[in-house]
Amino acid sequence: MSFTMFTTPWCGYCHRLKSQLDREGIEFSIVDIEQQPDAAFTVEQANGGNQTVPTLLFADGTTLTNPSVAQVKAKLVAVS
């Protein structure tokens, strides 16, 4: 199962999580909220009006904000 990671180009936490997920072989898509205003709204809804990234959106509609790789792995097991 895959998920979407909402990011910005300047987000250090996003770059770190992307690298960790790539090393683990976990597939995901990336959406830059600065390029897609609709995506920014999605992130705001998940984070009490804040554009906090990385925010991950899973197939079941749930989200995680700035998670660890272990949290992402656990979530992927839970929603599969």
CNS distance restraints for C-alpha pairs under 8 A (distance, minus, plus):
assign (resid   1 and name CA) (resid  27 and name CA) 7.91 0.50 0.50
assign (resid   1 and name CA) (resid  59 and name CA) 7.84 0.50 0.50
assign (resid   1 and name CA) (resid  76 and name CA) 6.87 0.50 0.50
assign (resid   1 and name CA) (resid  80 and name CA) 6.60 0.50 0.50
assign (resid   2 and name CA) (resid  26 and name CA) 7.86 0.50 0.50
assign (resid   2 and name CA) (resid  27 and name CA) 5.74 0.50 0.50
assign (resid   2 and name CA) (resid  28 and name CA) 5.13 0.50 0.50
assign (resid   2 and name CA) (resid  29 and name CA) 7.57 0.50 0.50
assign (resid   2 and name CA) (resid  58 and name CA) 7.22 0.50 0.50
assign (resid   2 and name CA) (resid  59 and name CA) 7.42 0.50 0.50
assign (resid   3 and name CA) (resid  27 and name CA) 7.59 0.50 0.50
assign (resid   3 and name CA) (resid  28 and name CA) 5.05 0.50 0.50
assign (resid   3 and name CA) (resid  29 and name CA) 6.41 0.50 0.50
assign (resid   3 and name CA) (resid  56 and name CA) 6.69 0.50 0.50
assign (resid   3 and name CA) (resid  57 and name CA) 5.73 0.50 0.50
assign (resid   3 and name CA) (resid  58 and name CA) 4.73 0.50 0.50
assign (resid   3 and name CA) (resid  59 and name CA) 6.40 0.50 0.50
assign (resid   4 and name CA) (resid  28 and name CA) 5.63 0.50 0.50
assign (resid   4 and name CA) (resid  29 and name CA) 4.76 0.50 0.50
assign (resid   4 and name CA) (resid  30 and name CA) 5.75 0.50 0.50
assign (resid   4 and name CA) (resid  31 and name CA) 7.03 0.50 0.50
assign (resid   4 and name CA) (resid  56 and name CA) 5.57 0.50 0.50
assign (resid   4 and name CA) (resid  57 and name CA) 5.18 0.50 0.50
assign (resid   4 and name CA) (resid  58 and name CA) 6.64 0.50 0.50
assign (resid   5 and name CA) (resid  28 and name CA) 6.87 0.50 0.50
assign (resid   5 and name CA) (resid  29 and name CA) 6.10 0.50 0.50
assign (resid   5 and name CA) (resid  30 and name CA) 4.89 0.50 0.50
assign (resid   5 and name CA) (resid  31 and name CA) 6.18 0.50 0.50
assign (resid   5 and name CA) (resid  54 and name CA) 6.33 0.50 0.50
assign (resid   5 and name CA) (resid  55 and name CA) 5.81 0.50 0.50
assign (resid   5 and name CA) (resid  56 and name CA) 4.49 0.50 0.50
assign (resid   5 and name CA) (resid  57 and name CA) 6.51 0.50 0.50
assign (resid   6 and name CA) (resid  30 and name CA) 5.99 0.50 0.50
assign (resid   6 and name CA) (resid  31 and name CA) 4.85 0.50 0.50
assign (resid   6 and name CA) (resid  32 and name CA) 5.91 0.50 0.50
assign (resid   6 and name CA) (resid  33 and name CA) 6.28 0.50 0.50
assign (resid   6 and name CA) (resid  39 and name CA) 7.33 0.50 0.50
assign (resid   6 and name CA) (resid  43 and name CA) 7.26 0.50 0.50
assign (resid   6 and name CA) (resid  53 and name CA) 6.26 0.50 0.50
assign (resid   6 and name CA) (resid  54 and name CA) 5.57 0.50 0.50
assign (resid   6 and name CA) (resid  55 and name CA) 5.22 0.50 0.50
assign (resid   6 and name CA) (resid  56 and name CA) 6.20 0.50 0.50
assign (resid   6 and name CA) (resid  57 and name CA) 7.88 0.50 0.50
assign (resid   7 and name CA) (resid  11 and name CA) 6.94 0.50 0.50
assign (resid   7 and name CA) (resid  14 and name CA) 6.08 0.50 0.50
assign (resid   7 and name CA) (resid  30 and name CA) 6.98 0.50 0.50
assign (resid   7 and name CA) (resid  31 and name CA) 6.11 0.50 0.50
assign (resid   7 and name CA) (resid  32 and name CA) 4.95 0.50 0.50
assign (resid   7 and name CA) (resid  33 and name CA) 6.06 0.50 0.50
assign (resid   7 and name CA) (resid  53 and name CA) 5.36 0.50 0.50
assign (resid   7 and name CA) (resid  54 and name CA) 5.21 0.50 0.50
assign (resid   7 and name CA) (resid  55 and name CA) 7.14 0.50 0.50
assign (resid   8 and name CA) (resid  14 and name CA) 7.49 0.50 0.50
assign (resid   8 and name CA) (resid  32 and name CA) 5.16 0.50 0.50
assign (resid   8 and name CA) (resid  33 and name CA) 6.10 0.50 0.50
assign (resid   8 and name CA) (resid  34 and name CA) 6.34 0.50 0.50
assign (resid   8 and name CA) (resid  53 and name CA) 7.22 0.50 0.50
assign (resid   9 and name CA) (resid  32 and name CA) 7.16 0.50 0.50
assign (resid  11 and name CA) (resid  15 and name CA) 6.49 0.50 0.50
assign (resid  11 and name CA) (resid  53 and name CA) 7.29 0.50 0.50
assign (resid  11 and name CA) (resid  54 and name CA) 7.87 0.50 0.50
assign (resid  12 and name CA) (resid  16 and name CA) 6.22 0.50 0.50
assign (resid  13 and name CA) (resid  17 and name CA) 6.16 0.50 0.50
assign (resid  13 and name CA) (resid  53 and name CA) 7.66 0.50 0.50
assign (resid  13 and name CA) (resid  54 and name CA) 6.81 0.50 0.50
assign (resid  13 and name CA) (resid  66 and name CA) 7.18 0.50 0.50
assign (resid  14 and name CA) (resid  18 and name CA) 6.03 0.50 0.50
assign (resid  14 and name CA) (resid  53 and name CA) 6.73 0.50 0.50
assign (resid  14 and name CA) (resid  54 and name CA) 5.20 0.50 0.50
assign (resid  14 and name CA) (resid  66 and name CA) 7.85 0.50 0.50
assign (resid  15 and name CA) (resid  19 and name CA) 6.22 0.50 0.50
assign (resid  16 and name CA) (resid  20 and name CA) 6.28 0.50 0.50
assign (resid  17 and name CA) (resid  21 and name CA) 6.06 0.50 0.50
assign (resid  17 and name CA) (resid  68 and name CA) 7.41 0.50 0.50
assign (resid  17 and name CA) (resid  69 and name CA) 7.17 0.50 0.50
assign (resid  18 and name CA) (resid  22 and name CA) 6.06 0.50 0.50
assign (resid  19 and name CA) (resid  23 and name CA) 6.22 0.50 0.50
assign (resid  20 and name CA) (resid  24 and name CA) 6.36 0.50 0.50
assign (resid  20 and name CA) (resid  69 and name CA) 6.83 0.50 0.50
assign (resid  21 and name CA) (resid  25 and name CA) 6.22 0.50 0.50
assign (resid  21 and name CA) (resid  26 and name CA) 5.30 0.50 0.50
assign (resid  21 and name CA) (resid  27 and name CA) 7.60 0.50 0.50
assign (resid  21 and name CA) (resid  69 and name CA) 6.66 0.50 0.50
assign (resid  22 and name CA) (resid  26 and name CA) 5.97 0.50 0.50
assign (resid  22 and name CA) (resid  27 and name CA) 7.42 0.50 0.50
assign (resid  31 and name CA) (resid  36 and name CA) 7.49 0.50 0.50
assign (resid  31 and name CA) (resid  39 and name CA) 7.24 0.50 0.50
assign (resid  32 and name CA) (resid  36 and name CA) 6.39 0.50 0.50
assign (resid  32 and name CA) (resid  39 and name CA) 7.69 0.50 0.50
assign (resid  33 and name CA) (resid  37 and name CA) 6.05 0.50 0.50
assign (resid  33 and name CA) (resid  38 and name CA) 7.74 0.50 0.50
assign (resid  33 and name CA) (resid  39 and name CA) 5.29 0.50 0.50
assign (resid  33 and name CA) (resid  40 and name CA) 4.78 0.50 0.50
assign (resid  34 and name CA) (resid  40 and name CA) 7.19 0.50 0.50
assign (resid  36 and name CA) (resid  40 and name CA) 6.73 0.50 0.50
assign (resid  37 and name CA) (resid  41 and name CA) 6.53 0.50 0.50
assign (resid  38 and name CA) (resid  42 and name CA) 6.56 0.50 0.50
assign (resid  39 and name CA) (resid  43 and name CA) 6.37 0.50 0.50
assign (resid  40 and name CA) (resid  44 and name CA) 6.19 0.50 0.50
assign (resid  40 and name CA) (resid  51 and name CA) 6.46 0.50 0.50
assign (resid  41 and name CA) (resid  45 and name CA) 6.19 0.50 0.50
assign (resid  42 and name CA) (resid  46 and name CA) 6.44 0.50 0.50
assign (resid  43 and name CA) (resid  47 and name CA) 6.20 0.50 0.50
assign (resid  43 and name CA) (resid  49 and name CA) 7.87 0.50 0.50
assign (resid  43 and name CA) (resid  50 and name CA) 7.25 0.50 0.50
assign (resid  43 and name CA) (resid  51 and name CA) 5.68 0.50 0.50
assign (resid  43 and name CA) (resid  52 and name CA) 6.84 0.50 0.50
assign (resid  43 and name CA) (resid  53 and name CA) 7.72 0.50 0.50
assign (resid  43 and name CA) (resid  55 and name CA) 6.53 0.50 0.50
assign (resid  44 and name CA) (resid  48 and name CA) 6.05 0.50 0.50
assign (resid  44 and name CA) (resid  49 and name CA) 4.21 0.50 0.50
assign (resid  44 and name CA) (resid  50 and name CA) 4.83 0.50 0.50
assign (resid  44 and name CA) (resid  51 and name CA) 5.15 0.50 0.50
assign (resid  44 and name CA) (resid  52 and name CA) 7.44 0.50 0.50
assign (resid  45 and name CA) (resid  49 and name CA) 5.83 0.50 0.50
assign (resid  45 and name CA) (resid  50 and name CA) 7.87 0.50 0.50
assign (resid  46 and name CA) (resid  55 and name CA) 7.97 0.50 0.50
assign (resid  46 and name CA) (resid  63 and name CA) 6.75 0.50 0.50
assign (resid  47 and name CA) (resid  51 and name CA) 6.97 0.50 0.50
assign (resid  47 and name CA) (resid  52 and name CA) 6.61 0.50 0.50
assign (resid  47 and name CA) (resid  65 and name CA) 7.74 0.50 0.50
assign (resid  52 and name CA) (resid  65 and name CA) 7.17 0.50 0.50
assign (resid  53 and name CA) (resid  65 and name CA) 6.63 0.50 0.50
assign (resid  53 and name CA) (resid  66 and name CA) 6.44 0.50 0.50
assign (resid  54 and name CA) (resid  65 and name CA) 5.88 0.50 0.50
assign (resid  54 and name CA) (resid  66 and name CA) 5.10 0.50 0.50
assign (resid  54 and name CA) (resid  67 and name CA) 7.94 0.50 0.50
assign (resid  55 and name CA) (resid  63 and name CA) 6.68 0.50 0.50
assign (resid  55 and name CA) (resid  64 and name CA) 5.71 0.50 0.50
assign (resid  55 and name CA) (resid  65 and name CA) 4.34 0.50 0.50
assign (resid  55 and name CA) (resid  66 and name CA) 6.11 0.50 0.50
assign (resid  56 and name CA) (resid  63 and name CA) 5.28 0.50 0.50
assign (resid  56 and name CA) (resid  64 and name CA) 5.16 0.50 0.50
assign (resid  56 and name CA) (resid  65 and name CA) 6.29 0.50 0.50
assign (resid  56 and name CA) (resid  66 and name CA) 7.98 0.50 0.50
assign (resid  57 and name CA) (resid  61 and name CA) 6.33 0.50 0.50
assign (resid  57 and name CA) (resid  62 and name CA) 5.95 0.50 0.50
assign (resid  57 and name CA) (resid  63 and name CA) 4.58 0.50 0.50
assign (resid  57 and name CA) (resid  64 and name CA) 6.90 0.50 0.50
assign (resid  58 and name CA) (resid  62 and name CA) 5.53 0.50 0.50
assign (resid  58 and name CA) (resid  63 and name CA) 6.12 0.50 0.50
assign (resid  58 and name CA) (resid  79 and name CA) 7.93 0.50 0.50
assign (resid  59 and name CA) (resid  79 and name CA) 7.66 0.50 0.50
assign (resid  60 and name CA) (resid  79 and name CA) 6.75 0.50 0.50
assign (resid  64 and name CA) (resid  72 and name CA) 7.94 0.50 0.50
assign (resid  67 and name CA) (resid  71 and name CA) 5.85 0.50 0.50
assign (resid  67 and name CA) (resid  72 and name CA) 6.53 0.50 0.50
assign (resid  68 and name CA) (resid  72 and name CA) 6.41 0.50 0.50
assign (resid  69 and name CA) (resid  73 and name CA) 6.17 0.50 0.50
assign (resid  70 and name CA) (resid  74 and name CA) 6.16 0.50 0.50
assign (resid  71 and name CA) (resid  75 and name CA) 6.11 0.50 0.50
assign (resid  72 and name CA) (resid  76 and name CA) 6.15 0.50 0.50
assign (resid  73 and name CA) (resid  77 and name CA) 6.38 0.50 0.50
assign (resid  74 and name CA) (resid  78 and name CA) 6.23 0.50 0.50
assign (resid  75 and name CA) (resid  79 and name CA) 6.18 0.50 0.50
assign (resid  76 and name CA) (resid  80 and name CA) 6.05 0.50 0.50
